[in-house]
Amino acid sequence: MTELNIGTVVVLKSGSPPMTVSELYSEQQEVKCVWFDSTGCIHDFRFHQDALRADGEGVEATYDDEIPF
């Protein structure tokens, strides 16, 4: 897996919108990611790094709808 750093664009291994790593929690092997939903609302959540892969590493990002901006 590509090393995750702040600013790395990632997706869930199961598929997700592109998300940007915004914080690293190395002791818990977690990263905080931010992303926009289809209505333009921003979200954030902490994920275990093993649930993520750098965007472009074999999983296509998926979207519910086109982002309106």
PyMOL commands that set and color helices and strands:
alter all, ss='L'
color gray80, all
select helices_A, chain A and resi 26-28+49-51
alter helices_A, ss='H'
color red, helices_A
select strands_A, chain A and resi 9-12+19-25+30-36+42-48+52-54
alter strands_A, ss='S'
color yellow, strands_A
deselect
rebuild
show_as cartoon
